[in-house]
């Protein structure tokens, strides 16, 4: 099923609510494949969050991204992020 990066139900995490750029603190309430459900500290909740939008508190993004990695990427200088895949490095 793929690597969950040490995430378990109850893990404290930071996630990008709605796929936005900002990270918000919360806890995992369920895991399913490469998606998780999160209850955020502010009371919001979200399900089917792709694993790539979730990190452990304080975790930093990798500097080198391998080909084939699923990512969210900006395009054309705008603020919106789009699902994408690294095709070459």
BALOBA-1460 file (C-alpha; in Angstrom, 3 decimals):
// residues 89
<rec num="1" residu="x" x="0.000" y="0.000" z="0.000"/>
<rec num="2" residu="x" x="2.879" y="2.418" z="0.287"/>
<rec num="3" residu="x" x="4.678" y="4.279" z="3.019"/>
<rec num="4" residu="x" x="2.621" y="6.162" z="5.587"/>
<rec num="5" residu="x" x="5.737" y="7.779" z="7.031"/>
<rec num="6" residu="x" x="5.060" y="6.654" z="10.599"/>
<rec num="7" residu="x" x="1.505" y="8.025" z="10.632"/>
<rec num="8" residu="x" x="-1.021" y="6.229" z="12.809"/>
<rec num="9" residu="x" x="-4.511" y="7.008" z="14.077"/>
<rec num="10" residu="x" x="-4.056" y="9.619" z="16.801"/>
<rec num="11" residu="x" x="-0.790" y="11.004" z="15.366"/>
<rec num="12" residu="x" x="-0.353" y="14.760" z="15.732"/>
<rec num="13" residu="x" x="0.174" y="16.199" z="12.241"/>
<rec num="14" residu="x" x="0.234" y="19.349" z="10.162"/>
<rec num="15" residu="x" x="-1.845" y="19.321" z="6.998"/>
<rec num="16" residu="x" x="-2.797" y="21.641" z="4.174"/>
<rec num="17" residu="x" x="-6.558" y="22.061" z="4.660"/>
<rec num="18" residu="x" x="-8.337" y="21.951" z="1.308"/>
<rec num="19" residu="x" x="-5.004" y="21.661" z="-0.481"/>
<rec num="20" residu="x" x="-4.107" y="25.285" z="0.331"/>
<rec num="21" residu="x" x="-0.517" y="26.359" z="0.990"/>
<rec num="22" residu="x" x="-0.773" y="26.935" z="4.765"/>
<rec num="23" residu="x" x="-0.170" y="24.128" z="7.252"/>
<rec num="24" residu="x" x="-2.687" y="23.547" z="10.094"/>
<rec num="25" residu="x" x="-2.284" y="21.396" z="13.215"/>
<rec num="26" residu="x" x="-4.534" y="18.422" z="13.839"/>
<rec num="27" residu="x" x="-4.759" y="14.695" z="14.596"/>
<rec num="28" residu="x" x="-5.345" y="11.720" z="12.320"/>
<rec num="29" residu="x" x="-8.718" y="10.059" z="12.910"/>
<rec num="30" residu="x" x="-8.439" y="7.346" z="10.232"/>
<rec num="31" residu="x" x="-6.096" y="5.980" z="7.556"/>
<rec num="32" residu="x" x="-7.133" y="4.449" z="4.233"/>
<rec num="33" residu="x" x="-4.489" y="3.620" z="1.632"/>
<rec num="34" residu="x" x="-2.652" y="6.837" z="0.798"/>
<rec num="35" residu="x" x="-5.320" y="9.104" z="2.316"/>
<rec num="36" residu="x" x="-6.092" y="10.141" z="5.885"/>
<rec num="37" residu="x" x="-8.894" y="11.807" z="7.795"/>
<rec num="38" residu="x" x="-7.938" y="14.668" z="10.088"/>
<rec num="39" residu="x" x="-9.598" y="16.562" z="12.914"/>
<rec num="40" residu="x" x="-7.950" y="19.982" z="13.093"/>
<rec num="41" residu="x" x="-7.182" y="21.786" z="16.345"/>
<rec num="42" residu="x" x="-9.607" y="24.585" z="15.367"/>
<rec num="43" residu="x" x="-12.512" y="22.093" z="15.174"/>
<rec num="44" residu="x" x="-12.627" y="21.622" z="11.382"/>
<rec num="45" residu="x" x="-12.377" y="18.111" z="9.967"/>
<rec num="46" residu="x" x="-11.411" y="16.749" z="6.571"/>
<rec num="47" residu="x" x="-11.441" y="13.258" z="5.057"/>
<rec num="48" residu="x" x="-9.628" y="11.675" z="2.103"/>
<rec num="49" residu="x" x="-6.639" y="14.001" z="2.487"/>
<rec num="50" residu="x" x="-3.815" y="12.769" z="0.208"/>
<rec num="51" residu="x" x="-0.726" y="11.702" z="2.174"/>
<rec num="52" residu="x" x="1.381" y="14.279" z="0.301"/>
<rec num="53" residu="x" x="-0.569" y="17.055" z="2.066"/>
<rec num="54" residu="x" x="0.209" y="15.725" z="5.554"/>
<rec num="55" residu="x" x="3.430" y="15.924" z="7.549"/>
<rec num="56" residu="x" x="4.617" y="15.302" z="11.073"/>
<rec num="57" residu="x" x="4.999" y="18.512" z="13.125"/>
<rec num="58" residu="x" x="8.151" y="20.363" z="12.122"/>
<rec num="59" residu="x" x="8.911" y="18.033" z="9.208"/>
<rec num="60" residu="x" x="10.539" y="19.834" z="6.274"/>
<rec num="61" residu="x" x="10.023" y="19.196" z="2.560"/>
<rec num="62" residu="x" x="12.725" y="17.228" z="0.791"/>
<rec num="63" residu="x" x="15.196" y="19.296" z="-1.201"/>
<rec num="64" residu="x" x="15.549" y="16.684" z="-3.960"/>
<rec num="65" residu="x" x="12.364" y="15.193" z="-5.371"/>
<rec num="66" residu="x" x="12.636" y="11.918" z="-7.294"/>
<rec num="67" residu="x" x="10.972" y="11.347" z="-10.667"/>
<rec num="68" residu="x" x="7.539" y="9.768" z="-10.246"/>
<rec num="69" residu="x" x="6.756" y="11.503" z="-6.949"/>
<rec num="70" residu="x" x="3.197" y="12.885" z="-6.674"/>
<rec num="71" residu="x" x="3.230" y="16.552" z="-5.617"/>
<rec num="72" residu="x" x="1.111" y="19.701" z="-5.493"/>
<rec num="73" residu="x" x="2.697" y="22.385" z="-7.653"/>
<rec num="74" residu="x" x="2.188" y="26.053" z="-8.370"/>
<rec num="75" residu="x" x="1.842" y="27.187" z="-11.968"/>
<rec num="76" residu="x" x="2.377" y="30.552" z="-13.602"/>
<rec num="77" residu="x" x="3.144" y="32.419" z="-10.389"/>
<rec num="78" residu="x" x="-0.388" y="32.067" z="-9.001"/>
<rec num="79" residu="x" x="-1.292" y="31.023" z="-5.465"/>
<rec num="80" residu="x" x="-3.329" y="27.970" z="-6.456"/>
<rec num="81" residu="x" x="-1.708" y="24.519" z="-6.277"/>
<rec num="82" residu="x" x="-2.404" y="21.690" z="-8.725"/>
<rec num="83" residu="x" x="-1.886" y="17.916" z="-8.434"/>
<rec num="84" residu="x" x="1.183" y="16.931" z="-10.462"/>
<rec num="85" residu="x" x="3.969" y="14.379" z="-10.829"/>
<rec num="86" residu="x" x="7.716" y="14.971" z="-11.020"/>
<rec num="87" residu="x" x="8.684" y="13.720" z="-14.474"/>
<rec num="88" residu="x" x="12.440" y="14.325" z="-14.440"/>
<rec num="89" residu="x" x="15.158" y="15.782" z="-12.262"/>
